Amino acid sequence: MKEPNVLTMKDIAKMLKVSVATVSRALKDSPNISREQREKIQKFAREHNYYPNVIAEQLRHTRSAPTKVIGVIVPEFVHYYFSSILSGIEREAYKQGYRILVAQSNEQYTREVEICESFFQNKVCGIIVSQAKDTKKYDHFLRMLDNGVPLVFYDRICAGINCNRVVVDDYMGTFNAVSYLIERGSKRVAYFGTDLDLEIGKNRFNGYKDALQKNSIPFDESLVKLCDTGQQAELVTPGVLAMRNRPDAIFAVNDDTAIGVLQTTKRMGFKVPDDVMICGFTNGFRATSCDPMLTTVEQRGVEVGKQAVEVLVDRLQGKHPINHVEKRIVKTRLVIRGTTR
Amino acid sequence: MKEPNVLTMKDIAKMLKVSVATVSRALKDSPNISREQREKIQKFAREHNYYPNVIAEQLRHTRSAPTKVIGVIVPEFVHYYFSSILSGIEREAYKQGYRILVAQSNEQYTREVEICESFFQNKVCGIIVSQAKDTKKYDHFLRMLDNGVPLVFYDRICAGINCNRVVVDDYMGTFNAVSYLIERGSKRVAYFGTDLDLEIGKNRFNGYKDALQKNSIPFDESLVKLCDTGQQAELVTPGVLAMRNRPDAIFAVNDDTAIGVLQTTKRMGFKVPDDVMICGFTNGFRATSCDPMLTTVEQRGVEVGKQAVEVLVDRLQGKHPINHVEKRIVKTRLVIRGTTR
């Protein structure tokens, strides 16, 4: 498959006196070789304008024609945000002449590993994936990279790999939403959020904290709750609204939680938005079903899916040096409805 | 690929002095041969216990190993019912060792045709499909059948082909829901439904009419509206509730419409359920988001998807004579919440 006058990994390996596997790992930013060696090899590749030939690479690995099929891993289909991302992926893939093999991990690491293997057997040309909540190891992802199957992460990014990704602007989305609550008169904004281990949880929390600071409102630990489902909201909200110095606004990291907060708040006899303002994050169908309708951050799943395909196809067509990592951030937008004054 | 002592289409063709293509069409219930000939060939096949060997058949057609990939066509992913069906399909397919290629028709005939062709090129072993609203011709489906690619329809069935199908019990689901509204004191139940051309629309409407009749409530044309989206509901509801002899209950064929009715009814100052009872059909996330929460018919999408895969796999494994058509009906169940007394 070698093309004339094109530098291959083999050439680089020969010149640097290392194994091809080492070169391959280095160019894929695999952490399982020493940092020095990785950087040395990447520097060399850059200087000699090494460009990947993924098709050829894949041929070497799979010994059969590369497919125009993209593997897509979704934590769960029955979820507004994920189904809109899937919709964006399918439309863009179709436009670019690709088909998609789809599987859901059901948030399980073991299932995710099996899916990767089966996608590889099905000779997918790349994988677009949102990591399962359950996933703490990422050897299965590295295996794909080592076998020349490019990955693009969306929504939940694998912390262990410096890899192509498309996410929404969680930080600014939250910063703007919380700033708006303050602008509308809130003096005490509560934050109902997720696990700070997840990058997405961290970014939203920082957006919240910075919005308070920028508006010189003191940060109050007691207003921050680990609560990211509607059911949890029904358990957590009563305690929060029973505080002597109760919040006059609650920001929740997703619509399901926000609606749980809204329903519980109303049940307790508080008026929304007069007594308590509420803001969510998603803008799914539920946001226009509740009463009053939900002010929320539009997460633009279709756009995220579309861009994930663009990033993968660029990679497949060798638009960038192989060690280039594309990180895209999709802007969110605040949709103002009845739960805010 | 011929196995010893197994009757092939070729054998049947020879014995009946017709072409193999004719036999193939007859055994696939293709309407484009004469009814007599079709029945004669099917009778012969039954009598001689002809069983299909789909794998071999597929090999003859595609000249390559059969894949364990099922093609799935969904009208649109961002839709609670369809995403739950897709979830059921994926889980069952995975359990049975199949992968799924997924595409959305966006309710367009042309797109549906392209998807079928691309699925065929991708050598899917079968196709599970819900017909696009836009589809009036079905030559693309017949082409698949004639090429040995079995089809299973779900939700929206192709009227033109006597084919494997899995649907929910629209008739009984509606009959029971409307009977319940009457049991709870309704004297006048309005019906907001879809196009009667669609089988699904016809069955639900008949369930409504029969429920009235069984409870000896006169049928009133003026209470039947063509209205199956939330936006339409906002336009149609005011007129209906302004009638001199207004309905005291409204049954809507899906939750989106029912929630549009609920929001408009409240906006007009009527109390739900005291002045007007409302019942939907889906039981998606929206049903528990509105206030009061929606009484609705649970549509069991995951079960529909699961059974669609079962039907296809039975067919692939030749569990039934090739001319056998499997028609499954999944029972619905009424979920009672706050929009009914």
Chai-1 contact restraints between the chains, C-beta under 6 A:
chainA,res_idxA,chainB,res_idxB,connection_type,confidence,min_distance_angstrom,max_distance_angstrom,comment,restraint_id
A,F77,B,S83,contact,1.0,0.0,6.0,A-B,restraint_1
A,F77,B,L86,contact,1.0,0.0,6.0,A-B,restraint_2
A,F77,B,S87,contact,1.0,0.0,6.0,A-B,restraint_3
A,V78,B,S83,contact,1.0,0.0,6.0,A-B,restraint_4
A,V78,B,S84,contact,1.0,0.0,6.0,A-B,restraint_5
A,V78,B,S87,contact,1.0,0.0,6.0,A-B,restraint_6
A,S83,B,F77,contact,1.0,0.0,6.0,A-B,restraint_7
A,S83,B,V78,contact,1.0,0.0,6.0,A-B,restraint_8
A,S83,B,S83,contact,1.0,0.0,6.0,A-B,restraint_9
A,S84,B,V78,contact,1.0,0.0,6.0,A-B,restraint_10
A,L86,B,F77,contact,1.0,0.0,6.0,A-B,restraint_11
A,S87,B,F77,contact,1.0,0.0,6.0,A-B,restraint_12
A,S87,B,V78,contact,1.0,0.0,6.0,A-B,restraint_13
A,E90,B,Q104,contact,1.0,0.0,6.0,A-B,restraint_14
A,R99,B,L101,contact,1.0,0.0,6.0,A-B,restraint_15
A,R99,B,N122,contact,1.0,0.0,6.0,A-B,restraint_16
A,L101,B,R99,contact,1.0,0.0,6.0,A-B,restraint_17
A,L101,B,L101,contact,1.0,0.0,6.0,A-B,restraint_18
A,V102,B,V102,contact,1.0,0.0,6.0,A-B,restraint_19
A,Q104,B,E90,contact,1.0,0.0,6.0,A-B,restraint_20
A,N122,B,R99,contact,1.0,0.0,6.0,A-B,restraint_21
A,I259,B,S289,contact,1.0,0.0,6.0,A-B,restraint_22
A,F285,B,R286,contact,1.0,0.0,6.0,A-B,restraint_23
A,R286,B,F285,contact,1.0,0.0,6.0,A-B,restraint_24
A,R286,B,S289,contact,1.0,0.0,6.0,A-B,restraint_25
A,S289,B,I259,contact,1.0,0.0,6.0,A-B,restraint_26
A,S289,B,R286,contact,1.0,0.0,6.0,A-B,restraint_27
A,S289,B,S289,contact,1.0,0.0,6.0,A-B,restraint_28
A,S289,B,C290,contact,1.0,0.0,6.0,A-B,restraint_29
A,C290,B,S289,contact,1.0,0.0,6.0,A-B,restraint_30
A,D291,B,D291,contact,1.0,0.0,6.0,A-B,restraint_31
